[in-house]
C-alpha cells in the first residue's frame, strides 16, 4: 500500500484500501507507523496503552484540546477504552454518549452520521472520504451494556455490529474486516459459552469456519467447545486438523497444538501426559502463560501442591509482564490457602509485589485479601 493510501483511510470504515485500525491492537507497531501525519501524539498514546498505563491515558485525554476532528475521535476512543480497562464502565459509557449526543440519525445508526465523515470537513480533508470513526468506538458501544447489567442489549448490539462488519466484507473485502469479524464472533462465543449456551457458540464458530476452514485458532476454539459438551471424538478430530495445519509454522502455532493435546489428556485425567505436553510448550516459549498456568493445575490435581506453587511463582519471577494475569494469580492464591496456615501474610506480600509491576487494568481483588 502506498503511503498516501494509508494516510487517507487509516481511520476510515468505508475503505478503498485495507489499512489496520489504530485501536484494533494497542500494542501493534504497524498501527502506530500507519498513523503518519494524521496522528496527534499517537505514538505516545499507543505506547501508554501497550504498557497498560490506562490511568495516564484517561487523565491526559480527559483534558479538552483543540485538534482536528479525526484526532478528536481517536482521543475520545482512547479515553473510553482507558475507562473501560479501569472498570469505570459508567464513565466510559458517558464518554461515548457525549459523542452521539445531539446526533440526528433518525431510526438509523448514530455512528453513521455525516458529522463522522471526512467529506463533511472539505477544508480540513480535501479529497478524502469515508468514516473517521475508530472501530473501537462501535465495539465499546456494544460491549458496555453487559458490563452494566444489560446482557441482552449487548448481544443485540454485538450481532448488529457483526452484520455491519459483514456488509463491509461483502462490499470491499479486506483482511482487517475479516479480523474484526473473527474478533466479534469470538466475543459472542465467549458470551454464550459463559452462559452455557454451547449450541449457539458452536453455530457461530462453524459459520465462520465455513468461509475459512484452515484457521487453526478458530478450529481450536471449536475443539474446546466440543470438549465442554462432551464430544470427545469430535474434539479429537478437530485437534488433528489443527495439527496438520500448524506443523512447521512457528512456535506460537506449535504451542497451540501442544496445548490442545494437553487439554485432551487433562480431560481424560492423564495429568502426567498433560504436564509433559505443557513442558514442551514452555521449552519452546518460556512466556507461554497458558501452559504455565495449566501445568501448575495439573500438578495440583496430581496432589503435588508444592511444585504447582513453584511453577506459578517461577512464572511471575521470570516473565512478570506476561504472567501477571488475574487467572494465574487467583490460582496461586488458592494454592497458598491450601498450603499455608498464614496464607494471609503470603498473599499480602504477593499483592504488594504485584502493585509495583502490574498494569493499571489488573484487578487486585483477585488476591482475596
C-alpha positions as CSV (number, residue, x, y, z in Angstrom):
1,X,0.0,0.0,0.0
2,X,1.3,3.5,-0.8
3,X,1.8,6.0,2.0
4,X,-0.9,8.4,0.7
5,X,-3.4,5.5,0.8
6,X,-2.5,4.8,4.4
7,X,-3.0,8.5,5.3
8,X,-6.3,8.8,3.5
9,X,-8.1,5.9,5.1
10,X,-6.4,4.9,8.3
11,X,-9.3,5.9,10.5
12,X,-12.0,5.1,7.9
13,X,-14.6,2.4,7.7
14,X,-15.7,2.8,4.1
15,X,-12.3,1.9,2.6
16,X,-10.9,1.5,-0.9
17,X,-7.7,0.0,0.7
18,X,-7.1,-2.1,3.8
19,X,-5.1,-0.4,6.5
20,X,-5.4,-1.5,10.1
21,X,-7.4,0.5,12.6
22,X,-5.2,2.2,15.1
23,X,-7.2,0.9,18.0
24,X,-7.6,-2.7,16.8
25,X,-4.4,-3.6,18.6
26,X,-2.9,-1.1,21.0
27,X,0.5,-2.8,21.0
28,X,0.8,-3.0,17.2
29,X,3.8,-1.1,15.9
30,X,2.3,-1.3,12.4
31,X,-0.7,0.6,13.6
32,X,1.5,3.3,15.1
33,X,3.6,3.7,12.0
34,X,0.5,3.9,9.8
35,X,-1.0,6.9,11.5
36,X,1.6,9.2,9.9
37,X,0.6,12.8,9.5
38,X,-3.0,12.2,10.6
39,X,-1.8,11.5,14.1
40,X,-1.6,13.7,17.0
41,X,0.8,12.3,19.7
42,X,-0.4,8.9,18.5
43,X,2.9,7.2,19.3
44,X,2.7,8.3,22.9
45,X,-0.9,7.1,23.2
46,X,-0.2,3.7,21.7
47,X,2.9,3.3,23.9
48,X,0.9,4.1,27.1
49,X,-1.8,1.6,26.0
50,X,0.8,-1.1,25.2
51,X,2.3,-0.7,28.7
52,X,-1.0,-0.8,30.4
53,X,-0.8,2.7,31.7
54,X,-4.5,3.3,31.4
55,X,-4.8,5.9,34.2
56,X,-2.3,8.1,32.5
57,X,-4.2,7.8,29.3
58,X,-7.5,8.5,30.9
59,X,-6.1,11.6,32.8
60,X,-4.4,13.0,29.7
61,X,-7.4,12.5,27.4
62,X,-9.9,14.0,29.8
63,X,-8.5,17.4,29.1
64,X,-10.0,19.2,26.2
65,X,-7.7,20.5,23.4
66,X,-8.1,21.9,20.0
67,X,-7.4,19.2,17.5
68,X,-8.7,18.2,14.0
69,X,-11.9,16.1,14.0
70,X,-10.3,12.7,13.3
71,X,-7.8,13.2,16.1
72,X,-10.7,14.2,18.5
73,X,-12.5,10.9,17.6
74,X,-9.3,8.9,18.2
75,X,-8.7,10.6,21.5
76,X,-12.3,10.0,22.6
77,X,-11.9,6.3,21.6
78,X,-8.7,6.0,23.6
79,X,-10.4,7.8,26.6
80,X,-13.4,5.5,26.5
81,X,-11.2,2.4,26.2
82,X,-9.0,3.5,29.1
83,X,-12.0,4.0,31.4
84,X,-13.3,0.6,30.2
85,X,-10.0,-1.1,31.1
86,X,-10.1,0.6,34.5
87,X,-13.6,-0.9,35.0
88,X,-15.1,2.6,35.2
89,X,-17.9,1.4,32.9
90,X,-20.4,4.2,33.7
91,X,-17.7,6.8,32.9
92,X,-16.8,5.0,29.7
93,X,-20.4,5.0,28.6
94,X,-20.8,8.7,29.4
95,X,-17.8,9.4,27.1
96,X,-19.5,7.5,24.2
97,X,-22.8,9.2,24.9
98,X,-21.2,12.6,24.7
99,X,-20.1,11.7,21.2
100,X,-23.6,10.9,19.9
101,X,-25.5,13.5,22.0
102,X,-27.4,15.7,19.6
103,X,-26.8,13.5,16.6
104,X,-29.9,13.3,14.4
105,X,-29.7,9.8,12.9
106,X,-33.5,9.2,12.7
107,X,-34.0,5.5,13.1
108,X,-30.5,4.7,11.8
109,X,-27.2,4.1,13.4
110,X,-26.0,7.3,15.1
111,X,-22.4,6.4,14.3
112,X,-23.2,6.6,10.6
113,X,-23.9,10.4,11.0
114,X,-22.4,12.7,8.4
115,X,-20.5,14.5,11.2
116,X,-18.2,11.5,11.5
117,X,-17.2,11.5,7.8
118,X,-14.2,13.2,6.2
119,X,-16.2,14.7,3.4
120,X,-18.1,16.8,5.9
121,X,-14.9,18.8,6.5
122,X,-13.7,19.5,3.0
123,X,-11.5,22.4,4.2
124,X,-9.6,20.1,6.6
125,X,-9.6,16.9,4.5
126,X,-9.7,17.9,0.8
127,X,-10.3,14.9,-1.4
128,X,-10.8,12.5,1.5
129,X,-14.0,10.4,2.0
130,X,-15.3,7.7,4.3
131,X,-15.8,7.4,8.1
132,X,-13.3,8.8,10.6
133,X,-14.8,6.8,13.4
134,X,-12.4,4.3,15.0
135,X,-13.8,0.8,15.1
136,X,-13.2,0.6,18.9
137,X,-16.0,3.1,19.4
138,X,-18.5,0.8,17.8
139,X,-17.2,-2.2,19.8
140,X,-17.2,-0.4,23.1
141,X,-20.7,0.8,22.5
142,X,-21.8,-2.8,22.0
143,X,-19.8,-4.2,24.9
144,X,-20.6,-1.7,27.7
145,X,-24.3,-2.6,28.4
146,X,-23.4,-6.1,29.6
147,X,-20.8,-4.5,32.0
148,X,-23.6,-2.5,33.5
149,X,-26.0,-5.5,33.8
150,X,-27.8,-5.5,30.5
151,X,-26.6,-8.5,28.6
152,X,-29.5,-8.6,26.1
153,X,-28.7,-5.1,24.8
154,X,-25.0,-6.1,24.4
155,X,-26.0,-9.2,22.5
156,X,-28.3,-7.1,20.2
157,X,-25.6,-4.6,19.5
158,X,-22.9,-7.2,19.0
159,X,-25.0,-9.1,16.4
160,X,-25.8,-5.7,14.8
161,X,-22.1,-4.9,14.7
162,X,-21.4,-8.4,13.2
163,X,-23.8,-7.6,10.4
164,X,-22.2,-4.2,9.9
165,X,-18.8,-5.8,9.5
166,X,-20.0,-8.5,7.2
167,X,-21.6,-5.8,5.0
168,X,-18.2,-4.2,4.7
169,X,-16.6,-7.5,3.9
170,X,-19.1,-8.1,1.1
171,X,-18.6,-4.5,-0.2
172,X,-14.9,-4.2,-0.2
173,X,-13.3,-7.3,1.4
174,X,-10.1,-6.5,3.3
175,X,-8.2,-8.7,5.8
176,X,-8.7,-6.1,8.6
177,X,-12.5,-6.5,8.3
178,X,-12.2,-10.3,8.4
179,X,-10.1,-10.0,11.5
180,X,-12.8,-7.8,13.1
181,X,-15.4,-10.4,12.1
182,X,-13.4,-13.1,13.9
183,X,-12.9,-10.8,16.9
184,X,-16.6,-10.1,17.2
185,X,-17.6,-13.8,16.7
186,X,-15.0,-14.7,19.5
187,X,-16.6,-12.1,21.8
188,X,-20.1,-13.6,21.1
189,X,-18.8,-17.1,21.6
190,X,-17.3,-16.2,25.0
191,X,-20.6,-14.6,26.0
192,X,-22.7,-17.6,25.0
193,X,-20.1,-20.0,26.4
194,X,-20.0,-18.4,29.8
195,X,-23.8,-18.8,30.0
196,X,-23.6,-22.4,28.9
197,X,-25.2,-21.7,25.5
198,X,-22.9,-24.1,23.8
199,X,-25.1,-24.8,20.7
200,X,-25.0,-21.1,19.8
201,X,-21.3,-20.9,20.3
202,X,-20.8,-23.9,18.1
203,X,-23.0,-22.5,15.4
204,X,-21.1,-19.2,15.3
205,X,-17.8,-20.9,15.0
206,X,-18.9,-23.3,12.3
207,X,-20.4,-20.5,10.3
208,X,-17.0,-18.7,10.4
209,X,-15.1,-21.8,9.6
210,X,-17.2,-22.4,6.5
211,X,-15.5,-19.4,5.0
212,X,-12.1,-20.1,6.4
213,X,-11.8,-23.8,7.3
214,X,-8.0,-23.6,7.7
215,X,-7.8,-21.2,10.6
216,X,-6.1,-23.1,13.4
217,X,-7.1,-20.7,16.1
218,X,-10.8,-20.9,15.2
219,X,-10.6,-24.7,14.9
220,X,-9.0,-24.9,18.4
221,X,-11.9,-22.9,19.8
222,X,-14.3,-25.2,18.2
223,X,-12.5,-28.2,19.8
224,X,-12.6,-26.5,23.2
225,X,-16.4,-26.1,22.9
226,X,-16.7,-29.8,21.7
227,X,-14.8,-30.9,24.8
228,X,-17.1,-28.8,27.0
229,X,-20.2,-30.5,25.7
230,X,-18.6,-34.0,26.0
231,X,-18.0,-34.6,22.3
232,X,-14.5,-36.1,22.8
233,X,-14.3,-37.8,19.4
234,X,-15.3,-34.6,17.6
235,X,-12.8,-32.6,19.6
236,X,-10.1,-35.1,18.8
237,X,-10.9,-34.9,15.1
238,X,-10.8,-31.1,15.2
239,X,-7.4,-31.1,17.0
240,X,-6.0,-33.5,14.4
241,X,-6.9,-30.9,11.8
242,X,-5.1,-28.3,13.8
243,X,-2.0,-30.5,14.0
244,X,-1.9,-30.8,10.2
245,X,-2.3,-27.1,9.7
246,X,0.3,-25.8,12.2
247,X,3.2,-28.2,11.5
248,X,6.3,-26.2,10.8
249,X,4.5,-22.8,11.1
250,X,6.3,-21.4,14.1
251,X,6.4,-21.6,17.9
252,X,3.1,-19.9,18.6
253,X,1.0,-22.3,16.4
254,X,3.0,-25.3,17.6
255,X,2.2,-24.4,21.1
256,X,-1.4,-24.0,20.2
257,X,-1.4,-27.6,19.0
258,X,0.5,-28.7,22.1
259,X,-1.9,-27.1,24.5
260,X,-4.8,-28.8,22.6
261,X,-3.1,-32.2,23.1
262,X,-2.6,-31.4,26.8
263,X,-6.2,-30.5,27.2
264,X,-7.3,-33.8,25.8
265,X,-5.0,-35.6,28.4
266,X,-6.4,-33.3,31.1
267,X,-10.0,-34.2,30.2
268,X,-9.0,-37.9,30.5
269,X,-7.3,-37.1,33.8
270,X,-4.0,-38.2,32.5
271,X,-2.1,-35.4,34.3
272,X,1.3,-36.8,33.7
273,X,0.9,-36.7,29.9
274,X,-0.6,-33.3,30.1
275,X,2.3,-31.9,32.1
276,X,4.7,-33.4,29.5
277,X,2.9,-31.6,26.7
278,X,2.9,-28.3,28.7
279,X,6.6,-28.7,29.4
280,X,7.3,-28.9,25.7
281,X,5.3,-25.8,25.2
282,X,7.2,-24.0,27.9
283,X,10.5,-25.1,26.5
284,X,9.6,-23.6,23.1
285,X,8.2,-20.4,24.7
286,X,9.1,-19.7,28.4
287,X,6.4,-17.0,28.4
288,X,3.5,-19.3,27.4
289,X,1.4,-18.3,30.4
290,X,-1.5,-20.7,29.5
291,X,0.9,-23.6,29.5
292,X,2.5,-22.5,32.8
293,X,-0.9,-22.0,34.5
294,X,-2.3,-25.3,33.3
295,X,0.8,-27.2,34.1
296,X,0.5,-25.9,37.7
297,X,-3.1,-27.0,37.8
298,X,-2.2,-30.5,36.6
299,X,0.4,-30.8,39.3
300,X,-2.2,-29.6,41.8
301,X,-4.7,-32.3,40.6
302,X,-1.8,-34.8,41.0
303,X,-1.5,-33.7,44.6
304,X,1.8,-32.1,44.1
305,X,0.9,-28.8,45.7
306,X,4.5,-27.7,46.4
307,X,5.6,-28.0,42.8
308,X,2.4,-26.4,41.5
309,X,3.2,-23.3,43.6
310,X,6.8,-23.3,42.4
311,X,5.6,-23.2,38.8
312,X,3.4,-20.2,39.2
313,X,5.9,-18.3,41.4
314,X,8.6,-19.1,38.9
315,X,6.5,-17.7,36.1
316,X,5.9,-14.4,38.0
317,X,9.6,-14.1,38.7
318,X,10.9,-14.9,35.2
319,X,8.2,-13.4,32.9
320,X,6.2,-10.9,35.1
321,X,5.0,-8.9,32.1
322,X,3.3,-12.0,30.7
323,X,2.4,-13.8,33.9
324,X,0.7,-11.0,35.9
325,X,-2.8,-12.2,34.9
326,X,-5.9,-12.4,37.2
327,X,-6.4,-16.1,36.4
328,X,-2.9,-17.1,37.3
329,X,-2.9,-15.0,40.4
330,X,-6.2,-16.4,41.6
331,X,-4.9,-19.9,41.2
332,X,-1.7,-19.1,43.0
333,X,-3.6,-17.6,45.9
334,X,-5.9,-20.6,46.1
335,X,-2.8,-22.8,46.4
336,X,-1.4,-20.6,49.1
337,X,-4.7,-21.1,51.0
338,X,-4.3,-24.8,50.8
339,X,-0.6,-24.8,51.6
340,X,-0.1,-22.3,54.4
341,X,-1.8,-21.6,57.7
342,X,-0.6,-17.9,57.5
343,X,-1.7,-17.6,53.9
344,X,-2.9,-14.1,54.5
345,X,0.6,-12.8,55.0
346,X,1.9,-14.7,52.0
347,X,-0.9,-13.2,49.8
348,X,-0.2,-9.7,51.2
349,X,3.4,-10.0,50.1
350,X,2.3,-11.1,46.7
351,X,-0.2,-8.3,46.5
352,X,2.4,-5.7,47.3
353,X,4.8,-7.0,44.7
354,X,2.0,-7.1,42.0
355,X,1.1,-3.5,42.8
356,X,4.6,-2.5,41.7
357,X,4.7,-4.3,38.4
358,X,1.1,-4.8,37.2
359,X,-0.6,-2.8,34.5
360,X,-3.4,-0.4,35.6
361,X,-6.2,-2.7,34.5
362,X,-5.1,-5.5,36.7
363,X,-7.8,-6.4,39.3
364,X,-6.1,-6.5,42.7
365,X,-9.2,-8.1,44.3
366,X,-8.2,-11.4,42.8
367,X,-5.7,-12.0,45.7
368,X,-8.7,-12.1,48.0
369,X,-7.0,-10.3,50.9
